[in-house]
Amino acid sequence: MSEPADPTDPYSRLSYRRLIAWPARIQREAPFLREALAGAPSRRLLDLGCGTGEHARFLSEEGFEVTGVDASEAQLEQAREAGPGPEFVKVDLAALGAAVRGPFGAAISLGNGLPHLFPAEMALFLADLAQLLEPGAPVLFQVLNYDRILDQRVTSLPLNVREDDAERVVFLRLMDPRPDGTVLFNPTTLRWRPGEEPPVEVVTGKNVVLKAWRRVELEATLAAAGFRVEEVFGGMKREAWDARASSDTVVVARR
C-alpha cells in the first residue's frame, strides 16, 4: 500500500469498501431505510459521514438526489471511484452549513460517525442541519450502543476477515472506554498470510478519540436543536433497544 496523502487523516489507509461485506449489509438494512425515509418531503438527501459511499449510492439508486459529506478525503476518493451518482463533498460535520446548500428532504448518519463530534461541535452540526432540512424531514442516526460499551467496558467489536487476492485482510476495532465518557478507538488492519513468516503483519493502526454518546445524551442534544425524536431501536431491523444487550443505538427523528 502507498503512504497516505494526508497523515492527519486517521482513515486514510482504511478501505471500508474492502473490509465490510457491503452487499449483505445493504440488503439487510434496505427495508428499514425505505420505511424511515418514506415520508421525506423531497428527494434531496444528505448522507452525513458517508465514508466510501455505499449507502449514498444505494439511496441514489432508490431515486434520491444524494449529497454525501465526509471529513476524510481518502474515503471520498474511494466513493468517487465507484462512478457517477451521488455528489461527494469534503467537510467537517461541525462546518456543514458552509459546504452544502439546502433545502434537503431527509438525512442519514450511519456507521458511527457522530462520536467524532464532541458536545460543542455536535451543537454546531445540529444547528446547521436543522437549517438545511425542510420541515418534517426525517433524520436517521446510527451509533454504537455506548451505554453498553461504557457500562460493560467493551474493548472490541466483532472481527472482520475478508479475502483480498492471495491474502486475507483482518479488520480489528479495539476500544478503550474511559471514565470521562470518551473511547480511545483503534481501527487496525492486519495482513494475514497463513504459512508464511510472519503470518500476521500490521498494515494500519490509529488512535482516534471518540465521544461515547449515551442514548439519553443523544436524545437531549437532538431535542435542544429542535429535532423531535420519534423512535429509538437497537438495530436496523427495528430491534427493541436494550442498554445492556443492543449492539447499536438507532434514532429516528424529524425536523
C-alpha atoms as an extended CHARMM CRD file, in Angstrom:
* protein
*
       255  EXT
         1         1  MET       CA              0.0000000000        0.0000000000        0.0000000000  PROA      1               0.0000000000
         2         2  SER       CA              1.1470000000        3.5330000000       -0.6660000000  PROA      2               0.0000000000
         3         3  GLU       CA              1.6540000000        6.1080000000        2.0400000000  PROA      3               0.0000000000
         4         4  PRO       CA             -1.4040000000        8.2080000000        2.8920000000  PROA      4               0.0000000000
         5         5  ALA       CA             -1.7470000000       11.5460000000        1.1530000000  PROA      5               0.0000000000
         6         6  ASP       CA             -2.7910000000       13.1430000000        4.4480000000  PROA      6               0.0000000000
         7         7  PRO       CA             -1.0410000000       11.7600000000        7.5520000000  PROA      7               0.0000000000
         8         8  THR       CA             -3.5180000000       13.6410000000        9.7750000000  PROA      8               0.0000000000
         9         9  ASP       CA             -6.4310000000       11.6230000000        8.3590000000  PROA      9               0.0000000000
        10        10  PRO       CA             -6.8920000000        8.5840000000       10.6550000000  PROA      10              0.0000000000
        11        11  TYR       CA             -8.8830000000        6.7850000000        7.9450000000  PROA      11              0.0000000000
        12        12  SER       CA             -6.5790000000        7.4880000000        5.0140000000  PROA      12              0.0000000000
        13        13  ARG       CA             -5.3260000000        3.9140000000        4.7720000000  PROA      13              0.0000000000
        14        14  LEU       CA             -8.5510000000        2.1300000000        5.6670000000  PROA      14              0.0000000000
        15        15  SER       CA            -10.7080000000        0.8200000000        2.8470000000  PROA      15              0.0000000000
        16        16  TYR       CA            -14.1470000000        0.2290000000        4.3280000000  PROA      16              0.0000000000
        17        17  ARG       CA            -15.2560000000       -0.9110000000        0.8860000000  PROA      17              0.0000000000
        18        18  ARG       CA            -12.9760000000       -3.9560000000        1.1730000000  PROA      18              0.0000000000
        19        19  LEU       CA            -13.3430000000       -4.5370000000        4.9080000000  PROA      19              0.0000000000
        20        20  ILE       CA            -17.1450000000       -4.6980000000        5.1350000000  PROA      20              0.0000000000
        21        21  ALA       CA            -19.4850000000       -7.0980000000        3.3250000000  PROA      21              0.0000000000
        22        22  TRP       CA            -21.4550000000       -4.2450000000        1.7850000000  PROA      22              0.0000000000
        23        23  PRO       CA            -23.9370000000       -6.1190000000       -0.4490000000  PROA      23              0.0000000000
        24        24  ALA       CA            -25.1450000000       -8.1700000000        2.5220000000  PROA      24              0.0000000000
        25        25  ARG       CA            -25.2830000000       -5.1060000000        4.7670000000  PROA      25              0.0000000000
        26        26  ILE       CA            -27.2630000000       -3.0260000000        2.2770000000  PROA      26              0.0000000000
        27        27  GLN       CA            -29.6940000000       -5.8760000000        1.6870000000  PROA      27              0.0000000000
        28        28  ARG       CA            -30.1740000000       -6.2280000000        5.4540000000  PROA      28              0.0000000000
        29        29  GLU       CA            -30.7320000000       -2.5020000000        6.0430000000  PROA      29              0.0000000000
        30        30  ALA       CA            -32.7230000000       -1.6260000000        2.8910000000  PROA      30              0.0000000000
        31        31  PRO       CA            -36.2340000000       -2.2890000000        4.2910000000  PROA      31              0.0000000000
        32        32  PHE       CA            -35.6070000000       -0.0780000000        7.3090000000  PROA      32              0.0000000000
        33        33  LEU       CA            -34.1240000000        2.7240000000        5.1950000000  PROA      33              0.0000000000
        34        34  ARG       CA            -37.0570000000        2.6670000000        2.7890000000  PROA      34              0.0000000000
        35        35  GLU       CA            -39.5590000000        2.8240000000        5.6390000000  PROA      35              0.0000000000
        36        36  ALA       CA            -37.7500000000        5.5180000000        7.6390000000  PROA      36              0.0000000000
        37        37  LEU       CA            -37.3400000000        7.7780000000        4.6050000000  PROA      37              0.0000000000
        38        38  ALA       CA            -40.7330000000        7.1500000000        3.0090000000  PROA      38              0.0000000000
        39        39  GLY       CA            -42.2550000000       10.3720000000        4.2950000000  PROA      39              0.0000000000
        40        40  ALA       CA            -39.4750000000       12.6860000000        3.1070000000  PROA      40              0.0000000000
        41        41  PRO       CA            -40.9170000000       15.9910000000        1.8360000000  PROA      41              0.0000000000
        42        42  SER       CA            -38.4210000000       15.9810000000       -1.0510000000  PROA      42              0.0000000000
        43        43  ARG       CA            -35.9630000000       13.5470000000       -2.6500000000  PROA      43              0.0000000000
        44        44  ARG       CA            -32.8520000000       15.5770000000       -1.7870000000  PROA      44              0.0000000000
        45        45  LEU       CA            -30.9460000000       13.6560000000        0.8860000000  PROA      45              0.0000000000
        46        46  LEU       CA            -27.8120000000       14.2580000000        2.9660000000  PROA      46              0.0000000000
        47        47  ASP       CA            -25.5650000000       11.3100000000        3.8430000000  PROA      47              0.0000000000
        48        48  LEU       CA            -23.5650000000       12.5990000000        6.8190000000  PROA      48              0.0000000000
        49        49  GLY       CA            -20.2290000000       10.8660000000        7.3330000000  PROA      49              0.0000000000
        50        50  CYS       CA            -20.7460000000        8.9130000000        4.1250000000  PROA      50              0.0000000000
        51        51  GLY       CA            -17.3570000000        7.1600000000        4.1110000000  PROA      51              0.0000000000
        52        52  THR       CA            -16.8260000000        5.2390000000        0.8870000000  PROA      52              0.0000000000
        53        53  GLY       CA            -20.3830000000        5.9900000000       -0.2410000000  PROA      53              0.0000000000
        54        54  GLU       CA            -22.1840000000        2.6480000000       -0.2580000000  PROA      54              0.0000000000
        55        55  HSD       CA            -25.3310000000        3.9480000000        1.4620000000  PROA      55              0.0000000000
        56        56  ALA       CA            -25.2780000000        7.0750000000       -0.7010000000  PROA      56              0.0000000000
        57        57  ARG       CA            -25.1050000000        5.0100000000       -3.8620000000  PROA      57              0.0000000000
        58        58  PHE       CA            -27.9020000000        2.6870000000       -2.7510000000  PROA      58              0.0000000000
        59        59  LEU       CA            -30.1900000000        5.6130000000       -1.9520000000  PROA      59              0.0000000000
        60        60  SER       CA            -29.3110000000        7.2650000000       -5.2460000000  PROA      60              0.0000000000
        61        61  GLU       CA            -30.4790000000        4.0980000000       -6.9800000000  PROA      61              0.0000000000
        62        62  GLU       CA            -33.6740000000        4.3530000000       -4.9060000000  PROA      62              0.0000000000
        63        63  GLY       CA            -34.4080000000        7.7090000000       -6.5190000000  PROA      63              0.0000000000
        64        64  PHE       CA            -32.8960000000       10.1550000000       -4.0260000000  PROA      64              0.0000000000
        65        65  GLU       CA            -30.6760000000       13.0430000000       -5.0600000000  PROA      65              0.0000000000
        66        66  VAL       CA            -27.8760000000       12.3350000000       -2.5910000000  PROA      66              0.0000000000
        67        67  THR       CA            -25.1230000000       14.5770000000       -1.3060000000  PROA      67              0.0000000000
        68        68  GLY       CA            -22.5710000000       12.6360000000        0.7280000000  PROA      68              0.0000000000
        69        69  VAL       CA            -20.2680000000       14.5110000000        3.0920000000  PROA      69              0.0000000000
        70        70  ASP       CA            -17.2440000000       13.2660000000        4.9900000000  PROA      70              0.0000000000
        71        71  ALA       CA            -14.1400000000       14.7530000000        6.6140000000  PROA      71              0.0000000000
        72        72  SER       CA            -11.8300000000       12.1100000000        5.0990000000  PROA      72              0.0000000000
        73        73  GLU       CA            -10.6840000000       12.9130000000        1.5600000000  PROA      73              0.0000000000
        74        74  ALA       CA             -9.2710000000        9.4010000000        1.2510000000  PROA      74              0.0000000000
        75        75  GLN       CA            -12.6810000000        7.8750000000        1.9360000000  PROA      75              0.0000000000
        76        76  LEU       CA            -14.3310000000       10.2600000000       -0.5290000000  PROA      76              0.0000000000
        77        77  GLU       CA            -11.8200000000        9.3970000000       -3.2330000000  PROA      77              0.0000000000
        78        78  GLN       CA            -12.8870000000        5.7670000000       -2.9160000000  PROA      78              0.0000000000
        79        79  ALA       CA            -16.5430000000        6.8260000000       -3.0520000000  PROA      79              0.0000000000
        80        80  ARG       CA            -15.9900000000        8.7730000000       -6.2810000000  PROA      80              0.0000000000
        81        81  GLU       CA            -14.1040000000        5.8760000000       -7.8850000000  PROA      81              0.0000000000
        82        82  ALA       CA            -17.3360000000        3.8530000000       -7.9880000000  PROA      82              0.0000000000
        83        83  GLY       CA            -18.6540000000        6.0830000000      -10.7840000000  PROA      83              0.0000000000
        84        84  PRO       CA            -21.3250000000        8.7560000000      -11.2780000000  PROA      84              0.0000000000
        85        85  GLY       CA            -24.2880000000        9.1280000000       -8.9780000000  PROA      85              0.0000000000
        86        86  PRO       CA            -24.1980000000       10.9740000000       -5.6510000000  PROA      86              0.0000000000
        87        87  GLU       CA            -22.3080000000       14.2090000000       -5.1150000000  PROA      87              0.0000000000
        88        88  PHE       CA            -19.4960000000       13.8980000000       -2.5570000000  PROA      88              0.0000000000
        89        89  VAL       CA            -18.2280000000       16.8730000000       -0.5430000000  PROA      89              0.0000000000
        90        90  LYS       CA            -15.3280000000       17.0720000000        1.9150000000  PROA      90              0.0000000000
        91        91  VAL       CA            -16.2900000000       18.9060000000        5.0950000000  PROA      91              0.0000000000
        92        92  ASP       CA            -16.1510000000       18.5140000000        8.8670000000  PROA      92              0.0000000000
        93        93  LEU       CA            -19.6960000000       17.9720000000       10.1090000000  PROA      93              0.0000000000
        94        94  ALA       CA            -19.3170000000       20.8880000000       12.5360000000  PROA      94              0.0000000000
        95        95  ALA       CA            -18.9400000000       23.1830000000        9.4890000000  PROA      95              0.0000000000
        96        96  LEU       CA            -21.6940000000       21.5630000000        7.4380000000  PROA      96              0.0000000000
        97        97  GLY       CA            -23.5630000000       24.7660000000        6.5910000000  PROA      97              0.0000000000
        98        98  ALA       CA            -20.5190000000       26.2910000000        4.9050000000  PROA      98              0.0000000000
        99        99  ALA       CA            -20.1840000000       23.4570000000        2.3910000000  PROA      99              0.0000000000
       100       100  VAL       CA            -23.6860000000       22.4430000000        1.2650000000  PROA      100             0.0000000000
       101       101  ARG       CA            -26.8690000000       24.2750000000        0.3660000000  PROA      101             0.0000000000
       102       102  GLY       CA            -30.3660000000       23.2250000000        1.3120000000  PROA      102             0.0000000000
       103       103  PRO       CA            -33.1060000000       22.5410000000        1.4790000000  PROA      103             0.0000000000
       104       104  PHE       CA            -32.9350000000       18.7630000000        1.8810000000  PROA      104             0.0000000000
       105       105  GLY       CA            -35.8600000000       16.4430000000        2.4570000000  PROA      105             0.0000000000
       106       106  ALA       CA            -34.0380000000       13.8580000000        4.5930000000  PROA      106             0.0000000000
       107       107  ALA       CA            -30.7060000000       12.9980000000        6.1720000000  PROA      107             0.0000000000
       108       108  ILE       CA            -28.9060000000        9.9170000000        7.4350000000  PROA      108             0.0000000000
       109       109  SER       CA            -25.8210000000        9.4150000000        9.5670000000  PROA      109             0.0000000000
       110       110  LEU       CA            -24.9500000000        5.7210000000        9.6570000000  PROA      110             0.0000000000
       111       111  GLY       CA            -21.8920000000        3.8270000000       10.7710000000  PROA      111             0.0000000000
       112       112  ASN       CA            -20.8970000000        5.5700000000       13.9860000000  PROA      112             0.0000000000
       113       113  GLY       CA            -19.8990000000        8.9570000000       12.5370000000  PROA      113             0.0000000000
       114       114  LEU       CA            -21.4450000000       11.1550000000       15.2380000000  PROA      114             0.0000000000
       115       115  PRO       CA            -18.9870000000       10.1280000000       18.0060000000  PROA      115             0.0000000000
       116       116  HSD       CA            -16.3110000000       12.1180000000       16.1650000000  PROA      116             0.0000000000
       117       117  LEU       CA            -18.2550000000       15.1710000000       17.3750000000  PROA      117             0.0000000000
       118       118  PHE       CA            -17.9130000000       16.3860000000       20.9640000000  PROA      118             0.0000000000
       119       119  PRO       CA            -20.7340000000       18.4550000000       22.5570000000  PROA      119             0.0000000000
       120       120  ALA       CA            -19.7470000000       21.8990000000       21.2190000000  PROA      120             0.0000000000
       121       121  GLU       CA            -19.1780000000       20.5050000000       17.7130000000  PROA      121             0.0000000000
       122       122  MET       CA            -22.3960000000       18.4980000000       17.8750000000  PROA      122             0.0000000000
       123       123  ALA       CA            -24.3760000000       21.6390000000       18.7180000000  PROA      123             0.0000000000
       124       124  LEU       CA            -22.8980000000       23.4490000000       15.6880000000  PROA      124             0.0000000000
       125       125  PHE       CA            -23.5770000000       20.4720000000       13.4410000000  PROA      125             0.0000000000
       126       126  LEU       CA            -27.2030000000       20.0620000000       14.5140000000  PROA      126             0.0000000000
       127       127  ALA       CA            -27.8790000000       23.7920000000       14.2210000000  PROA      127             0.0000000000
       128       128  ASP       CA            -26.6200000000       23.7230000000       10.6310000000  PROA      128             0.0000000000
       129       129  LEU       CA            -28.5230000000       20.5240000000        9.8730000000  PROA      129             0.0000000000
       130       130  ALA       CA            -31.7710000000       21.9900000000       11.1840000000  PROA      130             0.0000000000
       131       131  GLN       CA            -31.3610000000       24.9660000000        8.8440000000  PROA      131             0.0000000000
       132       132  LEU       CA            -30.6470000000       22.7280000000        5.8520000000  PROA      132             0.0000000000
       133       133  LEU       CA            -33.6640000000       20.4500000000        6.2820000000  PROA      133             0.0000000000
       134       134  GLU       CA            -37.2350000000       21.0540000000        5.2180000000  PROA      134             0.0000000000
       135       135  PRO       CA            -39.9150000000       20.9760000000        7.9450000000  PROA      135             0.0000000000
       136       136  GLY       CA            -40.9590000000       17.4000000000        8.5950000000  PROA      136             0.0000000000
       137       137  ALA       CA            -37.7720000000       15.9190000000        7.1190000000  PROA      137             0.0000000000
       138       138  PRO       CA            -36.8840000000       12.5000000000        8.6010000000  PROA      138             0.0000000000
       139       139  VAL       CA            -33.4000000000       12.0350000000       10.0230000000  PROA      139             0.0000000000
       140       140  LEU       CA            -31.8560000000        8.6520000000       10.8120000000  PROA      140             0.0000000000
       141       141  PHE       CA            -28.8910000000        8.4260000000       13.1900000000  PROA      141             0.0000000000
       142       142  GLN       CA            -26.9690000000        5.2420000000       13.9590000000  PROA      142             0.0000000000
       143       143  VAL       CA            -24.1760000000        4.9290000000       16.5180000000  PROA      143             0.0000000000
       144       144  LEU       CA            -22.8130000000        2.0870000000       18.5750000000  PROA      144             0.0000000000
       145       145  ASN       CA            -24.6230000000        1.4280000000       21.8370000000  PROA      145             0.0000000000
       146       146  TYR       CA            -22.2500000000        3.3790000000       24.0450000000  PROA      146             0.0000000000
       147       147  ASP       CA            -24.3460000000        2.7090000000       27.1430000000  PROA      147             0.0000000000
       148       148  ARG       CA            -23.2990000000       -0.9230000000       26.8050000000  PROA      148             0.0000000000
       149       149  ILE       CA            -19.7110000000       -0.1000000000       25.8570000000  PROA      149             0.0000000000
       150       150  LEU       CA            -19.1400000000        2.2460000000       28.7990000000  PROA      150             0.0000000000
       151       151  ASP       CA            -21.0550000000        0.2900000000       31.4270000000  PROA      151             0.0000000000
       152       152  GLN       CA            -19.5830000000       -3.1000000000       30.5000000000  PROA      152             0.0000000000
       153       153  ARG       CA            -16.1790000000       -1.7960000000       29.4080000000  PROA      153             0.0000000000
       154       154  VAL       CA            -16.4430000000       -3.4140000000       25.9810000000  PROA      154             0.0000000000
       155       155  THR       CA            -12.9880000000       -3.3970000000       24.3880000000  PROA      155             0.0000000000
       156       156  SER       CA            -13.6060000000       -4.7600000000       20.8930000000  PROA      156             0.0000000000
       157       157  LEU       CA            -16.1690000000       -5.1530000000       18.1410000000  PROA      157             0.0000000000
       158       158  PRO       CA            -16.6660000000       -8.3560000000       16.1120000000  PROA      158             0.0000000000
       159       159  LEU       CA            -13.7180000000       -9.3250000000       13.9320000000  PROA      159             0.0000000000
       160       160  ASN       CA            -13.9430000000       -8.8650000000       10.1530000000  PROA      160             0.0000000000
       161       161  VAL       CA            -11.9150000000      -11.1620000000        7.8880000000  PROA      161             0.0000000000
       162       162  ARG       CA            -12.0200000000      -10.5480000000        4.1350000000  PROA      162             0.0000000000
       163       163  GLU       CA            -10.3210000000      -12.3500000000        1.2510000000  PROA      163             0.0000000000
       164       164  ASP       CA             -8.1430000000       -9.9900000000       -0.8070000000  PROA      164             0.0000000000
       165       165  ASP       CA             -6.3650000000      -11.6570000000       -3.7370000000  PROA      165             0.0000000000
       166       166  ALA       CA             -3.7630000000      -14.0740000000       -2.3160000000  PROA      166             0.0000000000
       167       167  GLU       CA             -4.0310000000      -12.8860000000        1.2880000000  PROA      167             0.0000000000
       168       168  ARG       CA             -6.6040000000      -12.1900000000        3.9500000000  PROA      168             0.0000000000
       169       169  VAL       CA             -7.2860000000       -8.8050000000        5.4600000000  PROA      169             0.0000000000
       170       170  VAL       CA             -8.2940000000       -8.7090000000        9.1280000000  PROA      170             0.0000000000
       171       171  PHE       CA            -10.0660000000       -5.6320000000       10.4690000000  PROA      171             0.0000000000
       172       172  LEU       CA             -9.7910000000       -5.1150000000       14.2240000000  PROA      172             0.0000000000
       173       173  ARG       CA            -11.7980000000       -2.4600000000       16.0470000000  PROA      173             0.0000000000
       174       174  LEU       CA            -10.3380000000       -2.1200000000       19.5110000000  PROA      174             0.0000000000
       175       175  MET       CA            -11.6960000000        0.2990000000       22.1040000000  PROA      175             0.0000000000
       176       176  ASP       CA            -10.5600000000        1.6560000000       25.4540000000  PROA      176             0.0000000000
       177       177  PRO       CA            -13.6350000000        3.0640000000       27.2850000000  PROA      177             0.0000000000
       178       178  ARG       CA            -12.7220000000        5.8650000000       29.6780000000  PROA      178             0.0000000000
       179       179  PRO       CA            -14.4010000000        7.2800000000       32.8180000000  PROA      179             0.0000000000
       180       180  ASP       CA            -14.7920000000       10.7160000000       31.1830000000  PROA      180             0.0000000000
       181       181  GLY       CA            -17.2660000000        9.3530000000       28.6230000000  PROA      181             0.0000000000
       182       182  THR       CA            -14.7910000000        9.0250000000       25.7770000000  PROA      182             0.0000000000
       183       183  VAL       CA            -13.4620000000        5.9740000000       23.9760000000  PROA      183             0.0000000000
       184       184  LEU       CA             -9.9990000000        5.6030000000       22.5010000000  PROA      184             0.0000000000
       185       185  PHE       CA            -10.7550000000        3.8280000000       19.2300000000  PROA      185             0.0000000000
       186       186  ASN       CA             -8.0190000000        1.8440000000       17.4710000000  PROA      186             0.0000000000
       187       187  PRO       CA             -9.0860000000        0.7950000000       13.9490000000  PROA      187             0.0000000000
       188       188  THR       CA             -6.4100000000       -1.6750000000       12.9020000000  PROA      188             0.0000000000
       189       189  THR       CA             -5.8650000000       -3.6000000000        9.6770000000  PROA      189             0.0000000000
       190       190  LEU       CA             -3.8010000000       -6.7910000000        9.6190000000  PROA      190             0.0000000000
       191       191  ARG       CA             -2.4030000000       -8.7270000000        6.6690000000  PROA      191             0.0000000000
       192       192  TRP       CA             -2.8720000000      -12.4490000000        7.3860000000  PROA      192             0.0000000000
       193       193  ARG       CA             -0.9430000000      -14.9930000000        5.2970000000  PROA      193             0.0000000000
       194       194  PRO       CA             -1.1500000000      -18.4210000000        6.9520000000  PROA      194             0.0000000000
       195       195  GLY       CA              2.0070000000      -20.4830000000        6.4980000000  PROA      195             0.0000000000
       196       196  GLU       CA              4.2860000000      -17.5280000000        5.8180000000  PROA      196             0.0000000000
       197       197  GLU       CA              6.6700000000      -15.7980000000        8.1960000000  PROA      197             0.0000000000
       198       198  PRO       CA              5.4560000000      -13.7130000000        9.7880000000  PROA      198             0.0000000000
       199       199  PRO       CA              1.8990000000      -14.9420000000        9.2780000000  PROA      199             0.0000000000
       200       200  VAL       CA              0.3900000000      -11.6560000000       10.5150000000  PROA      200             0.0000000000
       201       201  GLU       CA              1.5350000000       -8.1030000000        9.8620000000  PROA      201             0.0000000000
       202       202  VAL       CA              0.0460000000       -4.7810000000       10.9700000000  PROA      202             0.0000000000
       203       203  VAL       CA             -0.8310000000       -2.6610000000        7.9250000000  PROA      203             0.0000000000
       204       204  THR       CA             -2.5470000000        0.2400000000        9.6650000000  PROA      204             0.0000000000
       205       205  GLY       CA             -3.3120000000        1.2490000000       13.2250000000  PROA      205             0.0000000000
       206       206  LYS       CA             -4.5510000000        4.5830000000       14.5560000000  PROA      206             0.0000000000
       207       207  ASN       CA             -5.5970000000        6.2970000000       17.7770000000  PROA      207             0.0000000000
       208       208  VAL       CA             -8.9370000000        8.1040000000       17.4400000000  PROA      208             0.0000000000
       209       209  VAL       CA            -10.6430000000        9.6650000000       20.4660000000  PROA      209             0.0000000000
       210       210  LEU       CA            -14.4400000000        9.4610000000       20.2550000000  PROA      210             0.0000000000
       211       211  LYS       CA            -17.2580000000       10.9210000000       22.3190000000  PROA      211             0.0000000000
       212       212  ALA       CA            -19.2840000000        7.9540000000       23.6030000000  PROA      212             0.0000000000
       213       213  TRP       CA            -22.8040000000        9.3210000000       23.1840000000  PROA      213             0.0000000000
       214       214  ARG       CA            -25.2080000000        7.6240000000       25.5600000000  PROA      214             0.0000000000
       215       215  ARG       CA            -28.8230000000        7.3960000000       24.4330000000  PROA      215             0.0000000000
       216       216  VAL       CA            -30.0850000000        9.9880000000       26.9190000000  PROA      216             0.0000000000
       217       217  GLU       CA            -27.3600000000       12.4400000000       25.8620000000  PROA      217             0.0000000000
       218       218  LEU       CA            -28.1170000000       11.9650000000       22.1870000000  PROA      218             0.0000000000
       219       219  GLU       CA            -31.8580000000       12.4330000000       22.6360000000  PROA      219             0.0000000000
       220       220  ALA       CA            -31.4020000000       15.5490000000       24.7990000000  PROA      220             0.0000000000
       221       221  THR       CA            -28.9750000000       17.1140000000       22.3180000000  PROA      221             0.0000000000
       222       222  LEU       CA            -31.3290000000       16.4650000000       19.4110000000  PROA      222             0.0000000000
       223       223  ALA       CA            -34.2810000000       17.9320000000       21.3020000000  PROA      223             0.0000000000
       224       224  ALA       CA            -32.2670000000       21.0490000000       22.1860000000  PROA      224             0.0000000000
       225       225  ALA       CA            -31.5580000000       21.5650000000       18.4800000000  PROA      225             0.0000000000
       226       226  GLY       CA            -35.2410000000       21.3750000000       17.5650000000  PROA      226             0.0000000000
       227       227  PHE       CA            -35.4770000000       17.7490000000       16.4270000000  PROA      227             0.0000000000
       228       228  ARG       CA            -38.3460000000       15.5240000000       17.5240000000  PROA      228             0.0000000000
       229       229  VAL       CA            -37.2170000000       12.0080000000       18.4260000000  PROA      229             0.0000000000
       230       230  GLU       CA            -39.8730000000        9.5730000000       17.2050000000  PROA      230             0.0000000000
       231       231  GLU       CA            -38.3710000000        6.1200000000       17.7820000000  PROA      231             0.0000000000
       232       232  VAL       CA            -35.1990000000        4.5040000000       19.1230000000  PROA      232             0.0000000000
       233       233  PHE       CA            -34.1410000000        0.9970000000       18.1420000000  PROA      233             0.0000000000
       234       234  GLY       CA            -31.3130000000       -1.3750000000       18.9520000000  PROA      234             0.0000000000
       235       235  GLY       CA            -30.5080000000       -2.1200000000       15.3130000000  PROA      235             0.0000000000
       236       236  MET       CA            -31.5250000000       -1.6170000000       11.7010000000  PROA      236             0.0000000000
       237       237  LYS       CA            -34.1050000000       -4.4100000000       11.8760000000  PROA      237             0.0000000000
       238       238  ARG       CA            -36.2070000000       -2.3930000000       14.3460000000  PROA      238             0.0000000000
       239       239  GLU       CA            -34.9830000000       -4.4070000000       17.3080000000  PROA      239             0.0000000000
       240       240  ALA       CA            -36.0470000000       -3.0990000000       20.7320000000  PROA      240             0.0000000000
       241       241  TRP       CA            -33.2850000000       -1.0070000000       22.3140000000  PROA      241             0.0000000000
       242       242  ASP       CA            -31.6630000000       -2.5840000000       25.3750000000  PROA      242             0.0000000000
       243       243  ALA       CA            -28.9360000000       -0.6940000000       27.2410000000  PROA      243             0.0000000000
       244       244  ARG       CA            -27.1120000000       -3.9030000000       28.1390000000  PROA      244             0.0000000000
       245       245  ALA       CA            -27.6220000000       -6.0190000000       25.0310000000  PROA      245             0.0000000000
       246       246  SER       CA            -28.1850000000       -3.9150000000       21.9030000000  PROA      246             0.0000000000
       247       247  SER       CA            -25.2680000000       -3.5060000000       19.5380000000  PROA      247             0.0000000000
       248       248  ASP       CA            -26.4370000000       -0.1090000000       18.2370000000  PROA      248             0.0000000000
       249       249  THR       CA            -28.4890000000        2.9290000000       19.1030000000  PROA      249             0.0000000000
       250       250  VAL       CA            -30.6310000000        3.8670000000       16.0930000000  PROA      250             0.0000000000
       251       251  VAL       CA            -32.6190000000        7.1030000000       16.4040000000  PROA      251             0.0000000000
       252       252  VAL       CA            -35.4030000000        8.1120000000       14.0200000000  PROA      252             0.0000000000
       253       253  ALA       CA            -36.0440000000       11.8480000000       14.4150000000  PROA      253             0.0000000000
       254       254  ARG       CA            -37.8220000000       14.5490000000       12.4610000000  PROA      254             0.0000000000
       255       255  ARG       CA            -37.0440000000       18.1900000000       11.7870000000  PROA      255             0.0000000000
